[in-house]
């Protein structure tokens, strides 16, 4: 009957009404209340950053209430309806108390609870008054309890009504100091670090990671409320707090306290083991993302709920991994795996995915959410540069890491760091002999390359050659992976595409990554090559790099849809010209494309296959058409595209059908001898 809550599925300072089930046995209700009261009292051992006195008073009241409830449970054999109704009301009140205490002890919400200390104190007042009201109307005369128990109820009621609930004096002082610091930041003035440490000590924030949790929580709250016009003032306060906590994380704490193997886990999501578990097992086989709501099929395989539902809605009734036809499509929640995923995310600083939440819209961060946040980030940018220029090796690494975090999810932060001159110093770190420093620098540059001016500044400071160096000589695979992604964003500018094509190391470096890199490396290298192909002058360079056999092997061996689709995209572009057609045909690509077209469930992949087949027919001539007409299954797939494919795939499929029919007509026994057409010999 009692739903355990970790707070992860509920917005902070919200209290849903959850009455006990109507069909619950009256004798079960006292046990449920006692269990709920025990949950509340277990919070005594947790740290309360604010409203400590109010929490202590609440624990005292609940402890006394438990004595009464135990006697009701032990003496009552049959509870009248009036008692059941009163106990149900108490159950609702205790749930609200538990939610409130969860919010007060949530690690990431400490700064937010401080600025809401008045509101929280008022909530304590409301729930304890509600407790008093529930006991006041409790029909004591209908239950056989001792006089001492009845006296205890009267005592709880009297004390609950008399107790004063308000923020403690230390909370008021900390809040006053905090608001003064926010005013300093609004004016662009660097605050007094002694005052800041006083506030952080009050909140129990003594480490970089604790400070980072505050930023992540505040950012998630901003993302949730951003489109709510009624919360404009609240959003401004949230943004100011986030700017303040970002400043504290970077400027107050000298050391990043994550272990080295976890330092970049939130960005890499690599395949390192976690307590004996491969992290890839925590990702959905369909979406390849960390699962938020894992469910298990009758086949025994687990998928994220949203991904498998899309799979079913598309008309599939088989297990995606095994192809086994499912006896039923029942989805069984995998609570054990869900707990492991939540624990992994918590320990590695990865924001937990909330089912049903909209994807983050980073465009909202083009401007700072408040003047205080703007001032804080500008001060931080100068601080980061000073460490990049004059800091020790460890300080440079931390500064690069802070730049990486700041630029991860905010356009405004990227703009500030570009304008302040961070790019040249980050580029120099690509030559660092420290693998972590090199990786953090390229990851920060990757984020800055998504900014329009950032692209220009990188190129103006000879950044293309340095990034290609990181691609070829990066000390960690993650460094080479980020370098490939950075080249993709830089290649969105026509001049950069030409310059990268002329660099003798760029395209070979990407091809090497496709050959020997992990899944993320291959994906980034593929999209980078697609970007370079937009420049016509790069066509022959990419073809000469030997990429075609690698791409065809990926199509044969890879089960990852993104790698297949990206490989097809490159091949489709290459086969638009005759030399690309020859390369694909000589490596046995024709039959492979037909097989993919016949079996693929991706409309994008099917469209690329159709485009390539048409290009091969046009550029390859009769030799190619003659081979295609001998594949009976092809016509079925082509006709399917006419009704089910995209508009472009449908038009191109129609063109191929016309070519094949014409070949039949021209080569039937009664047809005249055709004039020899140009053709490419297929090996």
ZAMARGU-4260 file (C-alpha; in steps of 0.2 Angstrom, whole numbers, plus 5000, padded with zeros to 4 digits):
<rodrens>
0) 5000/5000/5000 | 5014/5012/5004 | 5024/5018/4989 | 5042/5020/4993 | 5049/5037/4986
5) 5066/5042/4982 | 5061/5059/4976 | 5066/5056/4958 | 5049/5054/4951 | 5042/5070/4960
10) 5045/5088/4958 | 5053/5096/4973 | 5041/5104/4985 | 5026/5096/4978 | 5014/5084/4988
15) 5003/5073/4978 | 4987/5066/4986 | 4989/5048/4988 | 4975/5040/4999 | 4976/5022/5004
20) 4968/5010/4993 | 4949/5009/4996 | 4949/4990/4997 | 4963/4989/5010 | 4959/4979/5026
25) 4955/4991/5041 | 4968/4980/5051 | 4981/4983/5038 | 4980/5002/5040 | 4988/5004/5057
30) 5003/4994/5051 | 5004/5005/5036 | 5004/5020/5046 | 5017/5013/5058 | 5028/5009/5043
35) 5026/5026/5036 | 5030/5034/5053 | 5046/5023/5054 | 5051/5029/5037 | 5049/5047/5043
40) 5059/5044/5059 | 5073/5036/5049 | 5077/5053/5041 | 5084/5059/5058 | 5101/5052/5053
45) 5101/5063/5037 | 5109/5080/5035 | 5097/5095/5036 | 5105/5110/5028 | 5090/5121/5033
50) 5074/5121/5044 | 5084/5109/5057 | 5073/5115/5072 | 5057/5112/5062 | 5063/5095/5057
55) 5067/5090/5075 | 5050/5096/5081 | 5042/5085/5068 | 5052/5070/5073 | 5046/5072/5091
60) 5028/5073/5086 | 5029/5058/5075 | 5038/5048/5088 | 5024/5051/5100 | 5011/5047/5087
65) 5019/5030/5084 | 5016/5025/5102 | 4998/5029/5100 | 4996/5020/5083 | 5005/5004/5090
70) 4992/5003/5104 | 4978/5005/5091 | 4985/4991/5081 | 4988/4980/5096 | 4971/4982/5105
75) 4959/4984/5090 | 4951/4969/5083 | 4938/4977/5072 | 4940/4996/5068 | 4923/5006/5064
80) 4922/5016/5048 | 4924/5032/5057 | 4942/5026/5064 | 4946/5020/5047 | 4942/5037/5039
85) 4953/5046/5052 | 4967/5034/5049 | 4966/5037/5031 | 4967/5056/5033 | 4982/5053/5045
90) 4990/5042/5031 | 4989/5056/5019 | 4997/5069/5031 | 5011/5057/5035 | 5015/5055/5016
95) 5016/5074/5015 | 5028/5075/5030 | 5039/5061/5022 | 5039/5071/5005 | 5044/5087/5014
100) 5058/5078/5024 | 5065/5070/5008 | 5065/5088/5000 | 5075/5095/5015 | 5088/5081/5014
105) 5090/5080/4995 | 5109/5083/4992 | 5107/5093/4976 | 5093/5105/4982 | 5102/5113/4997
110) 5104/5130/4989 | 5086/5130/4983 | 5079/5125/5000 | 5089/5139/5008 | 5080/5152/4997
115) 5064/5143/5000 | 5067/5142/5019 | 5051/5153/5023 | 5040/5142/5011 | 5047/5126/5019
120) 5044/5132/5036 | 5026/5136/5031 | 5024/5118/5024 | 5030/5111/5041 | 5017/5122/5049
125) 5003/5116/5038 | 5007/5097/5039 | 5009/5098/5058 | 4993/5108/5060 | 4985/5095/5048
130) 4991/5081/5060 | 4983/5090/5075 | 4967/5092/5065 | 4967/5074/5061 | 4969/5069/5079
135) 4957/5081/5085 | 4943/5073/5076 | 4949/5055/5079 | 4935/5045/5088 | 4944/5040/5103
140) 4929/5033/5112 | 4927/5020/5098 | 4944/5012/5101 | 4949/5002/5116 | 4965/5011/5121
145) 4973/5016/5138 | 4970/5033/5146 | 4989/5036/5144 | 4986/5034/5125 | 4972/5046/5125
150) 4982/5058/5135 | 4996/5056/5122 | 4984/5061/5108 | 4979/5077/5117 | 4997/5081/5121
155) 5002/5079/5102 | 4987/5090/5097 | 4991/5103/5110 | 5009/5104/5105 | 5006/5104/5087
160) 4995/5119/5088 | 5006/5128/5099 | 5023/5125/5090 | 5030/5139/5081 | 5037/5135/5064
165) 5049/5147/5056 | 5066/5147/5048 | 5080/5147/5061 | 5091/5162/5064 | 5106/5154/5056
170) 5095/5151/5040 | 5090/5169/5040 | 5108/5175/5041 | 5114/5163/5027 | 5100/5168/5016
175) 5104/5187/5019 | 5122/5184/5015 | 5118/5174/4999 | 5106/5188/4992 | 5120/5201/4995
180) 5132/5190/4986 | 5120/5188/4971 | 5119/5207/4971 | 5138/5208/4970 | 5137/5196/4955
185) 5124/5207/4946 | 5135/5221/4947 | 5150/5211/4940 | 5160/5212/4956 | 5169/5196/4963
190) 5162/5191/4980 | 5171/5189/4996 | 5177/5170/4996 | 5176/5170/5015 | 5157/5175/5015
195) 5155/5161/5001 | 5163/5148/5012 | 5152/5153/5026 | 5136/5150/5016 | 5143/5133/5009
200) 5148/5127/5027 | 5130/5131/5032 | 5123/5121/5018 | 5136/5107/5021 | 5144/5109/5004
205) 5162/5105/5006 | 5167/5097/4990 | 5167/5100/4971 | 5155/5086/4968 | 5143/5092/4981
210) 5143/5109/4972 | 5141/5101/4955 | 5125/5092/4962 | 5118/5109/4966 | 5121/5115/4948
215) 5114/5100/4940 | 5098/5101/4951 | 5095/5119/4947 | 5098/5117/4929 | 5085/5103/4928
220) 5073/5114/4937 | 5076/5128/4925 | 5073/5116/4910 | 5057/5110/4917 | 5049/5127/4921
225) 5057/5137/4906 | 5041/5138/4896 | 5030/5142/4911 | 5027/5161/4910 | 5020/5161/4927
230) 5037/5156/4934 | 5047/5170/4927 | 5053/5177/4944 | 5056/5159/4950 | 5067/5156/4934
235) 5077/5171/4937 | 5081/5166/4955 | 5085/5148/4949 | 5097/5155/4936 | 5105/5167/4949
240) 5108/5152/4960 | 5115/5142/4946 | 5127/5156/4942 | 5132/5157/4960 | 5135/5138/4962
245) 5145/5137/4946 | 5156/5151/4952 | 5158/5141/4969 | 5162/5125/4960 | 5176/5133/4949
250) 5183/5147/4960 | 5181/5140/4978 | 5185/5122/4976 | 5203/5118/4970 | 5201/5100/4967
255) 5189/5089/4957 | 5185/5075/4969 | 5179/5062/4957 | 5191/5047/4955 | 5201/5048/4939
260) 5191/5034/4931 | 5175/5043/4934 | 5181/5061/4930 | 5174/5061/4913 | 5161/5047/4915
265) 5146/5060/4913 | 5153/5064/4895 | 5159/5048/4889 | 5147/5035/4895 | 5160/5022/4890
270) 5160/5004/4892 | 5169/5003/4909 | 5164/4991/4922 | 5153/4996/4936 | 5153/4984/4951
275) 5155/4970/4939 | 5143/4976/4926 | 5147/4982/4909 | 5140/4999/4907 | 5134/4994/4889
280) 5121/4983/4898 | 5113/4998/4905 | 5109/5005/4888 | 5094/5001/4877 | 5099/4990/4863
285) 5087/5000/4852 | 5091/5018/4856 | 5109/5015/4863 | 5105/5027/4877 | 5105/5024/4895
290) 5088/5017/4900 | 5076/5027/4911 | 5062/5014/4912 | 5069/4997/4908 | 5057/4983/4904
295) 5059/4965/4900 | 5050/4955/4886 | 5045/4937/4886 | 5061/4933/4877 | 5071/4938/4892
300) 5079/4954/4884 | 5077/4971/4892 | 5074/4987/4883 | 5069/5005/4887 | 5050/5006/4888
305) 5048/5021/4876 | 5060/5012/4863 | 5051/4995/4863 | 5034/5003/4862 | 5039/5012/4846
310) 5046/4996/4840 | 5029/4988/4843 | 5019/5002/4836 | 5029/5001/4819 | 5021/4984/4817
315) 5035/4973/4824 | 5030/4958/4835 | 5047/4950/4837 | 5061/4953/4850 | 5073/4966/4841
320) 5089/4957/4847 | 5085/4939/4843 | 5071/4941/4830 | 5061/4928/4840 | 5042/4930/4838
325) 5035/4935/4855 | 5022/4925/4864 | 5015/4941/4870 | 5020/4959/4871 | 5019/4961/4890
330) 5032/4973/4897 | 5038/4968/4914 | 5047/4982/4924 | 5065/4978/4928 | 5066/4987/4945
335) 5083/4979/4949 | 5091/4985/4933 | 5083/5002/4936 | 5090/5004/4953 | 5107/4999/4946
340) 5106/5013/4933 | 5101/5026/4945 | 5115/5021/4957 | 5128/5022/4942 | 5121/5039/4937
345) 5122/5046/4955 | 5140/5039/4958 | 5146/5046/4941 | 5138/5063/4941 | 5127/5058/4926
350) 5110/5067/4927 | 5096/5054/4928 | 5084/5053/4914 | 5066/5056/4919 | 5054/5046/4908
355) 5042/5057/4898 | 5052/5073/4900 | 5055/5083/4885 | 5072/5083/4877 | 5082/5098/4883
360) 5081/5113/4872 | 5098/5121/4873 | 5092/5136/4862 | 5084/5143/4878 | 5102/5146/4885
365) 5107/5159/4872 | 5105/5172/4885 | 5109/5171/4904 | 5093/5168/4914 | 5098/5183/4926
370) 5110/5197/4928 | 5118/5187/4943 | 5121/5172/4932 | 5128/5183/4918 | 5140/5192/4930
375) 5146/5175/4938 | 5150/5167/4921 | 5159/5182/4915 | 5170/5182/4931 | 5172/5163/4929
380) 5178/5165/4911 | 5192/5177/4917 | 5197/5165/4931 | 5198/5150/4919 | 5209/5160/4907
385) 5221/5165/4921 | 5223/5146/4926 | 5225/5141/4908 | 5239/5154/4906 | 5248/5154/4923
390) 5242/5138/4932 | 5251/5122/4937 | 5248/5107/4927 | 5234/5101/4938 | 5226/5119/4938
395) 5226/5119/4919 | 5218/5102/4919 | 5204/5108/4931 | 5202/5124/4921 | 5200/5114/4905
400) 5187/5103/4914 | 5178/5118/4920 | 5177/5125/4903 | 5171/5108/4897 | 5157/5108/4909
405) 5152/5126/4907 | 5151/5125/4888 | 5142/5108/4888 | 5124/5114/4889 | 5124/5133/4888
410) 5125/5144/4872 | 5128/5159/4883 | 5143/5151/4892 | 5150/5146/4875 | 5149/5164/4870
415) 5157/5171/4886 | 5172/5159/4884 | 5174/5163/4866 | 5173/5182/4869 | 5185/5181/4883
420) 5199/5173/4873 | 5199/5155/4880 | 5200/5146/4863 | 5219/5149/4860 | 5224/5143/4877
425) 5213/5127/4875 | 5221/5124/4858 | 5238/5124/4866 | 5233/5111/4878 | 5230/5099/4863
430) 5249/5097/4863 | 5249/5092/4882 | 5257/5076/4887 | 5244/5074/4901 | 5230/5063/4893
435) 5216/5070/4905 | 5221/5088/4901 | 5222/5084/4882 | 5205/5076/4883 | 5196/5090/4893
440) 5203/5103/4881 | 5197/5095/4865 | 5180/5091/4874 | 5178/5110/4878 | 5183/5115/4860
445) 5170/5103/4854 | 5157/5112/4863 | 5164/5129/4857 | 5165/5123/4839 | 5146/5122/4840
450) 5146/5141/4842 | 5147/5152/4826 | 5160/5163/4832 | 5169/5149/4840 | 5172/5141/4823
455) 5180/5156/4817 | 5191/5159/4832 | 5197/5141/4831 | 5202/5142/4813 | 5210/5159/4815
460) 5222/5152/4828 | 5228/5137/4817 | 5216/5126/4827 | 5212/5114/4812 | 5230/5107/4812
465) 5230/5105/4831 | 5213/5097/4831 | 5219/5085/4817 | 5234/5082/4828 | 5223/5077/4842
470) 5213/5066/4830 | 5229/5056/4825 | 5240/5057/4840 | 5227/5059/4854 | 5233/5050/4870
475) 5216/5043/4874 | 5203/5036/4862 | 5190/5048/4869 | 5202/5062/4863 | 5202/5056/4846
480) 5183/5053/4847 | 5180/5071/4852 | 5192/5078/4839 | 5182/5069/4825 | 5166/5077/4832
485) 5174/5094/4832 | 5179/5092/4814 | 5161/5088/4810 | 5155/5105/4817 | 5170/5114/4809
490) 5166/5107/4792 | 5149/5115/4792 | 5158/5130/4785 | 5163/5129/4767 | 5180/5136/4768
495) 5184/5124/4782 | 5179/5109/4772 | 5191/5114/4759 | 5205/5117/4771 | 5202/5100/4780
500) 5202/5091/4763 | 5219/5099/4759 | 5226/5093/4776 | 5235/5077/4772 | 5231/5070/4789
505) 5213/5074/4791 | 5204/5061/4780 | 5216/5047/4784 | 5214/5051/4802 | 5195/5049/4801
510) 5197/5033/4791 | 5209/5026/4804 | 5196/5029/4817 | 5182/5020/4807 | 5194/5005/4806
515) 5200/5004/4824 | 5189/5015/4835 | 5175/5010/4846 | 5156/5013/4841 | 5157/5032/4846
520) 5173/5035/4837 | 5166/5027/4821 | 5150/5037/4822 | 5159/5053/4824 | 5171/5049/4810
525) 5157/5044/4799 | 5147/5061/4801 | 5164/5071/4799 | 5167/5062/4782 | 5149/5066/4777
530) 5152/5084/4781 | 5168/5085/4771 | 5160/5076/4756 | 5149/5092/4754 | 5164/5100/4746
535) 5166/5093/4729 | 5185/5093/4729 | 5185/5081/4744 | 5176/5067/4734 | 5192/5060/4726
540) 5202/5062/4742 | 5189/5052/4752 | 5188/5039/4739 | 5207/5037/4738 | 5208/5035/4757
545) 5201/5017/4755 | 5185/5021/4765 | 5174/5011/4753 | 5179/4993/4759 | 5178/4999/4777
550) 5160/5005/4775 | 5155/4990/4766 | 5162/4979/4780 | 5152/4990/4792 | 5136/4987/4783
555) 5140/4968/4783 | 5145/4967/4802 | 5137/4981/4812 | 5121/4979/4821 | 5120/4997/4826
560) 5108/5007/4815 | 5117/5023/4816 | 5133/5016/4809 | 5123/5008/4795 | 5114/5023/4791
565) 5129/5035/4791 | 5139/5022/4781 | 5125/5022/4768 | 5124/5041/4767 | 5143/5042/4763
570) 5142/5028/4750 | 5126/5036/4742 | 5136/5052/4739 | 5151/5043/4732 | 5141/5033/4720
575) 5134/5048/4712 | 5150/5049/4702 | 5157/5035/4691 | 5173/5032/4701 | 5163/5030/4717
580) 5151/5017/4707 | 5166/5007/4702 | 5174/5006/4719 | 5157/5000/4727 | 5154/4987/4713
585) 5172/4980/4714 | 5170/4977/4732 | 5153/4967/4730 | 5142/4981/4736 | 5128/4978/4724
590) 5121/4962/4732 | 5124/4969/4749 | 5113/4984/4745 | 5099/4973/4739 | 5100/4963/4755
595) 5099/4978/4766 | 5085/4985/4756 | 5075/4968/4759 | 5078/4967/4777 | 5080/4985/4784
600) 5067/4992/4795 | 5074/5010/4794 | 5066/5021/4781 | 5081/5032/4780 | 5092/5017/4776
605) 5080/5011/4763 | 5080/5028/4755 | 5099/5028/4754 | 5099/5010/4747 | 5087/5015/4733
610) 5097/5031/4729 | 5113/5020/4727 | 5105/5007/4717 | 5098/5020/4705 | 5116/5028/4704
615) 5123/5011/4701 | 5111/5008/4687 | 5114/5024/4679 | 5133/5024/4681 | 5136/5006/4679
620) 5126/5002/4664 | 5119/4986/4657 | 5131/4975/4668 | 5123/4981/4684 | 5105/4981/4677
625) 5108/4963/4671 | 5113/4958/4688 | 5099/4966/4697 | 5085/4958/4686 | 5092/4941/4692
630) 5087/4945/4710 | 5068/4941/4712 | 5067/4948/4729 | 5072/4966/4723 | 5056/4969/4713
635) 5045/4966/4729 | 5055/4978/4739 | 5055/4991/4725 | 5036/4990/4724 | 5035/4991/4743
640) 5044/5008/4742 | 5031/5015/4730 | 5018/5014/4743 | 5027/5014/4760 | 5043/5023/4756
645) 5047/5041/4758 | 5042/5052/4743 | 5060/5053/4737 | 5063/5034/4739 | 5046/5031/4730
650) 5052/5042/4715 | 5069/5033/4713 | 5061/5016/4716 | 5049/5020/4701 | 5064/5025/4691
655) 5073/5009/4694 | 5058/4999/4690 | 5057/5007/4674 | 5075/5004/4670 | 5072/4985/4674
660) 5056/4984/4664 | 5065/4992/4649 | 5079/4979/4651 | 5067/4965/4651 | 5058/4972/4635
665) 5074/4975/4626 | 5082/4958/4630 | 5066/4947/4627 | 5068/4935/4612 | 5057/4945/4601
670) 5065/4962/4605 | 5077/4969/4592 | 5096/4969/4596 | 5100/4983/4607 | 5114/4995/4603
675) 5128/4992/4615 | 5128/5005/4629 | 5142/5011/4640 | 5144/4999/4655 | 5156/4997/4669
680) 5163/4979/4671 | 5158/4972/4688 | 5172/4961/4696
</rodrens>
